Amino acid sequence: MQRLHEAFLLVKDNLALAREQQRAPYDKRARQQKFRVGDKVLIAVRTPMSGTSRKLIPRFMGPFRIVKVNDNHTVKIQECAGKQTQLVHVNRIKPLYESMIWKEEP
C-alpha cells in the first residue's frame, strides 16, 4: 500500500509538471481578445455541410453581432435582429473589420 501511495504521489507531481510545461507554449501564442456588446465578428466553421468538399467551404461565417459577453470566455452572438442567438467560446470567433466587408450593410 505504501508503494502504491508513493506511485500515486509521483504521478500527481508528474501531471502537474506536464500541465505547466504545456501551458507555457500555449500562453505564448494565445491571443486575449476583448470583445464588447455590439461588435461584429465572424465565427469559425468547424463542421462542413454534407456533400460539400472541405476545400470549398469558407473557414468563417458571418457577420454576427455580439449580444452578451460572459465572464467564462464565452459570448452570445446573433446573426441579425430577431434571429436566434448562440453561445460560442471566444476561440471560435474573430473580429470583423470594415475592410473585410465587400458590400454595404444596411
N, C-alpha and C positions, 0 to 999 in steps of 0.2 A: 504494500500500500504506500510505503514511503517513496519507493522508486516511481510509482505511478503519479504521486503528487508532485515530485520533482520534475517529471516529464511534462506534466500539465503546466507548471510554472514556466518551464523553459519554452514551451510552445507559445504561451501567452506573451512572454517577452519578445520572442521572435516575430510574432504577428504585429506587435506594437512597433517594432523597429521597421518591418516591411511597410507598414502603413505610413510611417513618417518618410521613408525613402521614396515612396510612390507619390506622396503629397507634394514634395518639393518640385519635381518637374511639372506637375500639373499646375501648381500655383504660378509657375513662371510663365506659362502660355495662356492661362485663363484670363479672360477679359471681364472686368467688372463693369457692366453696362448699367447706367442709371436711367431707367425709364420713368416717364411721368404720364399721368392720365391725359389722353388726347393725342399722344404721339402716334405717328403712323409707323407700322412695322410690317415686315414680311415674315412668313412662317416657313420653316424648312419642311419639305415634303419627304416623309420617311418611307411610306409605302406607295409604290406605283399602282395606278389603276390596272385592273386585269385587262390583258390584251394589248397593253402598251409597252413598247420597248423601254428599258431603263435609260438608254442613251437619249431618247427623245423627250423624256418628261422634264419639265422645269424643276430646278432644285428648290425654288422658293415660290410660294403662292402669296397673293395679297393684292392690294394693300388691306391691312386691318387697322383698326384704331384700338388703343388701349383704353379699357373702361375702368379697370381697377388694378392697383398694384398691391400685392400681398407681401408680408414680411418674409415668407419662406421661399423667396426667389421664384415665385410664380406670378403670372399676370393673367387677367381676364381680358380677352380680346373679342372684338365684334367686327364682322365684315362691313356692315353699314347699319344705319339706324333701323331698328325694328327687327333685325335678324337675330338668330340665336347666338349666345356668347359661348366661348370655350375657354377653358383654363389650360394654360401651357406654361412650361418652365422657360426661364429666360435664355437657356442654352439653345432653345429651338427657334428663337426669333432674332432678327437683326433690324436695326433702324432703317427706315426708308427715307432717303434724301430726295430733295426736289429734282436733282439731276438724274435720278433713276426713272422718273416718270416721263412717258412718251407722249401722253395726251393730257389735256387739261381736265381736271376733275371738277364737277360742279360743286 
